[in-house]
Amino acid sequence: MEYIVAEFTINCESALLEVARDLLADISAEAGFEAFESTSRGLNGYVQKTALKQSLLDANIADFPLEHTTVTYQLHSVESKNWNEQWEKAGFEPINIDDKVVIYDTRRESPQVPNGAVPISILPHQTFGTGTHQTTRMMIRSLLGIPIQGKRVVDCGCGTGILGITASKLGAAEVFGYDVDEWCVSNATHNAKENSVGNMTVLHGDSKVLDGMDKPFHVVMANINRNILLQDMPTFNKIMTPDAKLILSGFYQEDAKIILEKAAQLKLREAHRLTEDDWCCLTLIH
């Protein structure tokens, strides 16, 4: 496969550079980028030539969700390789979430798990979602705080499948996940099998796959960036049961206001909020 590197230059206050890099990685992933590395001037992003959605990338950059920040980029061809390979080889240390869920790298020895905790084995392969990021941990903590036994659950933009797998292991009756990235679909399917989860279906596509669902969901989860959440929230709302929970993350605390404004338009309201560092996770209900 032929790859392209985008050399992004970020112009912003130095104190905001790390935040800007995170946001840029999020919006670039929507345009097909698979992996990133920080540079002194901003970020390098890697994408398969055939997967690049340049018009979407340009639109997202034009609507960059950080004030007084501009982003420019140049594209260059590079050799084909798995740009996450070194990180994947290094793996990640076990992550204990409130002694209730322990996430660990499939390739490492199984860790000791507190009594009653749910162990989840994840093989990360060019996908997002191991529990190392604040948003993933908050999504799981929010999931732990609601009744899940016997519920129908969907994970929107599922990455490694970690949220859907967690929901299944907590007792969900039926779990769906979807992602626009074929790597994610394959990886999530593999991870579900690795965790002996047999009630999880993973689909390839965006929120349009929800239009084909024949029954509504009791829990809808989406750990995606702000702009996609705002775009997809009306679709999420349509497939929720009257007593459903909508758990959203992938955005910063300063963006909660705009998320809640959109929620109010859909007659949804905030039921619970978690924050970690500058990140936010909201649980919404009718």
Disulfide bonds with the S-S distance in Angstrom:
none
